Amino acid sequence: MNRFVSMTALSAAVAAVGLVGASGALSGTVSKTVKLDEGAAKSTVTLPSISTQTVYTISVTGPNAVKINLDLRSKAGSVKYPGIFTSTAGSKRLRIYTYRPLDAGKYVVVVAKAKGPAATVSLKVTSAPAKAAKPAKTTKSTKSA
């Protein structure tokens, strides 16, 4: 079962589907194949501008033997503290980064490796409009006299 889930996730990381949300905000998927040369290498992928708060999920599939670093950046610098999920299947590694809702603006993804052989990775960036926070529930308290 674990192998099936991993293979499904690897296949999904390569697929590209573009969607436009009902709210008018850009939502969808950007898929790229990124080639990183031997030794230290990096590549930058520019994402479409967003006009409302957006949640990004970034999947990176590459060789298990090469350590790939990913950095989501805005004008203000790196976006910190993503949730990260890692899975390996055979010689492939899948890493999924999920970011908190981000404000409107322009973002870029920097894919890098510090050393090692040349590597080709699949990058999939999915964006979706942030959902409005649910109001806090209030409880009725009854006091007996």
C-alpha positions in Angstrom: 0.0 0.0 0.0 2.8 2.4 0.9 4.4 1.8 -2.5 1.1 2.5 -4.2 0.7 5.8 -2.3 4.3 6.8 -3.1 4.0 6.0 -6.8 0.7 7.9 -7.0 2.3 10.9 -5.3 5.3 10.7 -7.7 2.9 10.6 -10.7 0.9 13.5 -9.4 4.0 15.6 -8.9 4.6 15.5 -12.7 1.1 16.2 -13.9 0.1 19.7 -14.8 -3.5 21.0 -14.5 -4.5 24.7 -14.8 -7.6 25.9 -12.9 -9.2 29.3 -12.4 -11.0 29.7 -9.1 -14.5 30.9 -8.8 -13.4 33.8 -6.7 -11.4 35.3 -9.6 -8.1 34.7 -7.9 -5.5 32.8 -9.8 -5.3 29.2 -8.6 -3.8 26.3 -10.4 -0.6 24.5 -11.0 2.8 25.3 -12.5 5.0 22.3 -13.4 8.6 22.5 -14.5 11.5 20.2 -15.0 14.6 21.8 -13.5 18.1 20.7 -14.5 20.9 21.3 -11.9 24.5 21.0 -13.1 27.2 19.1 -11.3 28.6 20.7 -8.1 26.8 23.6 -6.5 23.9 24.7 -8.7 20.6 26.6 -8.5 17.7 27.5 -10.7 14.9 30.1 -10.2 11.2 29.6 -11.2 9.1 32.7 -11.3 5.4 32.2 -10.3 2.5 34.2 -11.6 1.5 37.3 -9.5 -1.3 36.7 -7.0 -3.9 39.3 -6.1 -5.4 37.8 -3.0 -4.1 35.7 0.0 -2.9 32.4 -1.5 -1.8 29.0 -0.1 1.2 27.4 -2.0 2.0 23.7 -2.0 5.3 22.8 -3.7 6.2 19.3 -4.6 9.8 18.4 -5.6 10.6 14.9 -7.0 14.2 14.0 -7.7 17.0 11.5 -7.1 17.2 10.1 -3.6 21.0 10.5 -3.6 21.0 14.3 -4.2 20.0 16.7 -1.5 17.7 19.4 -3.0 17.0 22.6 -1.2 13.9 24.7 -1.9 13.3 28.3 -1.0 10.1 30.3 -1.7 10.9 34.0 -1.8 9.0 37.3 -2.0 10.2 40.9 -2.2 10.6 40.8 1.6 12.9 37.7 1.5 12.5 33.9 2.2 9.1 32.6 3.4 9.8 30.7 6.6 8.4 27.7 8.4 6.7 25.5 5.7 5.2 22.2 6.6 7.4 19.5 5.0 6.5 15.9 4.1 9.2 13.6 2.7 8.7 10.2 1.1 11.1 7.9 -0.8 10.3 5.2 -3.3 13.2 3.3 -4.8 15.7 5.8 -6.1 13.3 8.8 -6.0 12.5 11.2 -3.2 9.3 13.3 -3.0 9.3 16.4 -0.7 6.1 18.4 -0.3 6.3 21.9 1.2 3.0 23.5 2.4 3.1 27.3 3.2 0.7 29.3 5.4 -1.6 31.8 3.5 0.6 34.4 1.8 -0.3 38.0 0.9 -0.8 39.2 -2.6 2.4 39.8 -4.6 5.1 38.1 -6.7 6.9 35.0 -5.6 9.8 32.9 -6.9 11.0 29.4 -6.1 14.7 28.8 -5.9 15.7 25.1 -6.3 19.3 24.4 -5.3 21.8 21.8 -4.4 25.1 22.2 -2.6 27.3 19.6 -4.3 27.1 16.2 -6.0 26.3 14.9 -9.5 24.0 16.7 -12.0 20.3 16.1 -11.3 17.0 16.7 -12.9 14.0 17.3 -10.6 10.3 17.8 -11.2 8.8 20.8 -9.6 5.1 21.3 -9.1 3.7 24.4 -7.5 0.0 24.4 -6.7 -1.8 27.6 -5.6 -5.2 28.0 -4.1 -7.0 31.0 -2.6 -6.8 31.1 1.2 -10.0 30.2 2.9 -11.6 32.6 5.3 -11.1 31.8 9.0 -14.1 30.3 10.7 -15.6 32.4 13.5 -14.9 31.2 17.0 -17.8 29.2 18.6 -19.4 30.9 21.5 -20.8 28.8 24.3 -23.8 29.7 26.5 -23.2 29.5 30.1 -26.1 29.1 32.5 -25.7 30.1 36.1 -27.9 28.7 38.7 -28.9 31.0 41.6 
